[in-house]
Amino acid sequence: MLAEATTALGTATKKDTVNSALRLAVEESRVRRERALADLQQVADEGGFDFDRLGELDR
């Protein structure tokens, strides 16, 4: 996998490959979280959550 990652990322050393792969993984995770938060905000803005019924969850 290291060899494939080196080729895919165009890096020259193991250290550069690992650092680039970690950076990419973190960036993709941030993008997914930001997208999920934006989707939840849109649902909330459209009235998709009934906060008046939260008390029913404890029953």
C-alpha positions in Angstrom: 0.0 0.0 0.0 2.9 2.3 0.7 4.2 1.9 -2.9 0.7 2.6 -4.3 0.3 5.6 -2.1 3.7 6.9 -3.1 2.7 6.7 -6.7 -0.8 8.1 -6.2 0.5 11.1 -4.2 3.6 11.7 -6.2 5.8 11.7 -3.2 9.5 10.7 -3.0 10.0 9.4 0.5 8.1 7.2 3.0 7.9 10.2 5.4 6.4 12.5 2.7 4.0 9.7 1.7 2.8 9.1 5.2 2.5 12.8 6.0 0.6 13.5 2.7 -1.7 10.6 3.3 -2.5 11.7 6.8 -3.0 15.3 5.6 -5.4 14.0 2.9 -7.3 11.8 5.3 -7.8 14.7 7.8 -8.9 17.1 5.0 -11.4 14.6 3.7 -12.8 14.0 7.2 -13.2 17.8 7.7 -15.0 18.1 4.4 -17.4 15.3 5.3 -18.1 16.8 8.7 -18.7 20.2 7.3 -21.0 18.8 4.6 -22.9 16.8 7.3 -23.3 19.8 9.5 -24.5 21.9 6.5 -27.1 19.2 5.7 -28.3 19.1 9.2 -28.6 22.9 9.3 -30.6 22.8 6.1 -33.0 20.2 7.6 -33.3 22.3 10.7 -34.0 25.5 8.7 -36.7 23.7 6.8 -38.4 22.6 10.0 -37.3 19.0 9.9 -36.9 18.6 13.6 -39.7 18.7 16.1 -38.1 19.9 19.2 -41.4 20.1 21.1 -41.4 16.3 21.2 -37.9 15.9 22.8 -39.5 15.2 26.2 -41.2 12.1 24.8 -37.8 10.5 24.3 -37.4 10.1 28.1 -40.6 8.0 28.4 
